[in-house]
Amino acid sequence: MTEQQQFLIDAVVEGMAVRLVEDESLPVVDALATVYGSTLYDKVNDVETGLYYQSACYNYNLLKQELDYGKP
């Protein structure tokens, strides 16, 4: 994984955590734990999926689906 890819992954994770804090009123620690504990995080972190290229908003919607309907 390149530094650029890691930067994009970190930005997506940060964006999803911020959305959880704003939308769900979660503390930052809980929001980060939710993101890092999700199946989606593993997929975003896998550069082969290309999800790290998608926006944080796009990935957040996928995360919400996972949280609402369970892990795929």
N, CA, C and O of each residue as an XYZ file, in Angstrom:
288
protein
N       0.854     -1.165      0.000
C       0.000      0.000      0.000
C       0.909      1.239      0.000
O       1.895      1.312      0.733
N       0.551      2.180     -0.823
C       1.341      3.408     -0.914
C       0.906      4.403      0.159
O      -0.143      4.240      0.782
N       1.716      5.424      0.366
C       1.358      6.476      1.319
C       0.092      7.199      0.874
O      -0.727      7.588      1.705
N      -0.068      7.377     -0.423
C      -1.255      8.052     -0.946
C      -2.510      7.228     -0.676
O      -3.546      7.771     -0.293
N      -2.412      5.919     -0.878
C      -3.555      5.059     -0.600
C      -3.903      5.101      0.887
O      -5.077      5.187      1.247
N      -2.888      5.042      1.749
C      -3.144      5.094      3.186
C      -3.764      6.428      3.584
O      -4.643      6.474      4.445
N      -3.313      7.504      2.964
C      -3.890      8.828      3.230
C      -5.374      8.835      2.876
O      -6.188      9.335      3.652
N      -5.733      8.293      1.726
C      -7.130      8.266      1.307
C      -7.968      7.392      2.231
O      -9.099      7.744      2.566
N      -7.420      6.259      2.641
C      -8.130      5.375      3.577
C      -8.385      6.109      4.886
O      -9.495      6.079      5.416
N      -7.354      6.769      5.404
C      -7.502      7.512      6.658
C      -8.546      8.615      6.529
O      -9.313      8.857      7.460
N      -8.577      9.281      5.382
C      -9.557     10.345      5.155
C     -10.977      9.791      5.130
O     -11.893     10.411      5.670
N     -11.168      8.642      4.514
C     -12.489      8.009      4.462
C     -12.926      7.608      5.864
O     -14.070      7.844      6.251
N     -12.028      7.009      6.620
C     -12.345      6.588      7.986
C     -12.711      7.805      8.835
O     -13.695      7.777      9.574
N     -11.927      8.857      8.728
C     -12.214     10.073      9.479
C     -13.584     10.636      9.102
O     -14.368     11.021      9.970
N     -13.858     10.679      7.816
C     -15.139     11.205      7.355
C     -16.318     10.392      7.853
O     -17.343     10.955      8.237
N     -16.185      9.076      7.851
C     -17.273      8.230      8.355
C     -17.462      8.435      9.851
O     -18.594      8.491     10.330
N     -16.366      8.547     10.592
C     -16.467      8.766     12.044
C     -17.122     10.109     12.344
O     -17.955     10.202     13.245
N     -16.761     11.137     11.608
C     -17.365     12.457     11.806
C     -18.867     12.391     11.554
O     -19.653     12.966     12.306
N     -19.262     11.692     10.501
C     -20.699     11.567     10.206
C     -21.430     10.835     11.328
O     -22.550     11.204     11.682
N     -20.800      9.792     11.892
C     -21.426      9.084     13.013
C     -21.574      9.994     14.222
O     -22.592      9.951     14.914
N     -20.575     10.807     14.477
C     -20.647     11.750     15.593
C     -21.793     12.729     15.365
O     -22.570     13.011     16.277
N     -21.892     13.241     14.150
C     -22.930     14.232     13.842
C     -24.322     13.625     13.769
O     -25.266     14.166     14.345
N     -24.458     12.510     13.069
C     -25.784     11.929     12.826
C     -26.314     11.106     13.997
O     -27.514     11.111     14.272
N     -25.425     10.406     14.680
C     -25.855      9.487     15.733
C     -25.516      9.993     17.136
O     -25.817      9.330     18.128
N     -24.896     11.158     17.213
C     -24.493     11.751     18.503
C     -23.598     10.810     19.319
O     -23.689     10.751     20.545
N     -22.750     10.090     18.621
C     -21.811      9.202     19.296
C     -20.576      9.975     19.730
O     -20.157     10.912     19.049
N     -19.991      9.590     20.857
C     -18.685     10.148     21.198
C     -17.656      9.721     20.138
O     -17.817      8.683     19.495
N     -16.629     10.505     19.965
C     -15.624     10.237     18.930
C     -15.035      8.842     19.087
O     -14.865      8.127     18.099
N     -14.727      8.453     20.303
C     -14.121      7.138     20.550
C     -15.062      6.025     20.079
O     -14.621      5.060     19.455
N     -16.336      6.159     20.374
C     -17.312      5.155     19.959
C     -17.492      5.143     18.444
O     -17.638      4.080     17.840
N     -17.482      6.311     17.842
C     -17.619      6.393     16.388
C     -16.443      5.697     15.710
O     -16.631      4.928     14.767
N     -15.238      5.967     16.187
C     -14.060      5.312     15.605
C     -14.093      3.807     15.838
O     -13.738      3.034     14.949
N     -14.515      3.390     17.020
C     -14.620      1.954     17.300
C     -15.639      1.291     16.376
O     -15.437      0.163     15.927
N     -16.718      1.989     16.098
C     -17.742      1.464     15.187
C     -17.173      1.285     13.787
O     -17.371      0.246     13.158
N     -16.471      2.293     13.306
C     -15.894      2.218     11.965
C     -14.846      1.110     11.899
O     -14.884      0.265     11.005
N     -13.909      1.117     12.851
C     -12.825      0.127     12.828
C     -13.326     -1.291     13.045
O     -12.686     -2.243     12.598
N     -14.456     -1.450     13.721
C     -15.008     -2.774     13.970
C     -15.920     -3.289     12.867
O     -16.428     -4.408     12.950
N     -16.128     -2.493     11.852
C     -17.066     -2.879     10.790
C     -16.395     -3.727      9.717
O     -15.179     -3.688      9.526
N     -17.220     -4.481      9.035
C     -16.760     -5.230      7.871
C     -16.340     -4.269      6.770
O     -15.402     -4.538      6.020
N     -17.038     -3.155      6.682
C     -16.720     -2.161      5.659
C     -15.292     -1.643      5.821
O     -14.609     -1.406      4.825
N     -14.833     -1.464      7.055
C     -13.461     -0.990      7.262
C     -12.461     -1.937      6.605
O     -11.505     -1.501      5.965
N     -12.692     -3.223      6.770
C     -11.794     -4.200      6.133
C     -11.812     -4.048      4.617
O     -10.779     -4.186      3.961
N     -12.976     -3.766      4.069
C     -13.097     -3.603      2.613
C     -12.464     -2.299      2.144
O     -11.828     -2.268      1.091
N     -12.628     -1.227      2.906
C     -12.004      0.052      2.552
C     -10.483     -0.078      2.634
O      -9.758      0.475      1.807
N     -10.015     -0.806      3.627
C      -8.582     -0.992      3.838
C      -7.949     -1.913      2.799
O      -6.728     -1.917      2.640
N      -8.762     -2.688      2.094
C      -8.288     -3.572      1.029
C      -8.272     -2.766     -0.270
O      -9.322     -2.486     -0.847
N      -7.078     -2.398     -0.723
C      -6.982     -1.519     -1.889
C      -7.543     -2.169     -3.151
O      -7.861     -1.469     -4.112
N      -7.668     -3.476     -3.164
C      -8.220     -4.173     -4.331
C      -9.694     -3.843     -4.555
O     -10.172     -3.918     -5.686
N     -10.418     -3.480     -3.501
C     -11.842     -3.167     -3.657
C     -12.059     -1.795     -4.281
O     -13.078     -1.554     -4.928
N     -11.097     -0.900     -4.085
C     -11.225      0.451     -4.620
C     -12.149      1.354     -3.818
O     -12.403      2.488     -4.223
N     -12.658      0.871     -2.684
C     -13.577      1.700     -1.894
C     -12.891      2.920     -1.308
O     -13.550      3.916     -1.008
N     -11.594      2.858     -1.142
C     -10.884      4.015     -0.593
C     -10.908      5.193     -1.566
O     -10.652      6.329     -1.167
N     -11.212      4.933     -2.830
C     -11.344      5.996     -3.828
C     -12.701      6.687     -3.747
O     -12.863      7.800     -4.247
N     -13.668      6.038     -3.125
C     -15.008      6.601     -3.021
C     -15.038      7.636     -1.899
O     -14.163      7.652     -1.033
N     -16.029      8.474     -1.923
C     -16.134      9.526     -0.913
C     -16.490      8.933      0.450
O     -16.983      7.810      0.556
N     -16.226      9.721      1.478
C     -16.611      9.315      2.826
C     -18.132      9.178      2.915
O     -18.639      8.304      3.618
N     -18.848     10.035      2.209
C     -20.317      9.982      2.202
C     -20.809      8.664      1.608
O     -21.701      8.020      2.160
N     -20.229      8.274      0.496
C     -20.605      7.010     -0.151
C     -20.348      5.854      0.804
O     -21.211      4.999      1.002
N     -19.160      5.831      1.393
C     -18.807      4.751      2.313
C     -19.648      4.800      3.584
O     -19.975      3.760      4.156
N     -19.994      5.996      4.021
C     -20.848      6.123      5.203
C     -22.216      5.477      4.944
O     -22.762      4.806      5.820
N     -22.758      5.678      3.764
C     -24.038      5.052      3.431
C     -23.924      3.528      3.465
O     -24.845      2.844      3.912
N     -22.800      3.001      2.995
C     -22.579      1.557      3.090
C     -22.462      1.119      4.548
O     -22.974      0.066      4.928
N     -21.791      1.925      5.357
C     -21.654      1.618      6.776
C     -23.015      1.617      7.455
O     -23.312      0.724      8.248
N     -23.841      2.605      7.151
C     -25.183      2.663      7.739
C     -25.992      1.422      7.375
O     -26.719      0.891      8.215
N     -25.873      0.957      6.136
C     -26.563     -0.272      5.738
C     -26.067     -1.453      6.569
O     -26.853     -2.277      7.036
N     -24.751     -1.517      6.743
C     -24.193     -2.603      7.558
C     -24.707     -2.521      8.991
O     -25.069     -3.541      9.578
N     -24.742     -1.339      9.550
C     -25.197     -1.175     10.933
C     -26.696     -1.471     11.073
O     -27.131     -2.041     12.074
N     -27.468     -1.084     10.075
C     -28.914     -1.274     10.129
C     -29.337     -2.711      9.843
O     -30.284     -3.210     10.449
N     -28.648     -3.371      8.934
C     -29.096     -4.681      8.458
C     -28.135     -5.815      8.778
O     -28.401     -6.960      8.415
N     -27.032     -5.528      9.444
C     -26.083     -6.567      9.800
C     -24.959     -6.680      8.791
O     -25.021     -6.153      7.680
N     -23.944     -7.382      9.220
C     -22.750     -7.537      8.378
C     -23.046     -8.498      7.241
O     -23.678     -9.536      7.437
N     -22.579     -8.139      6.040
C     -22.840     -9.008      4.880
C     -22.070    -10.306      4.950
O     -22.182    -11.140      4.052
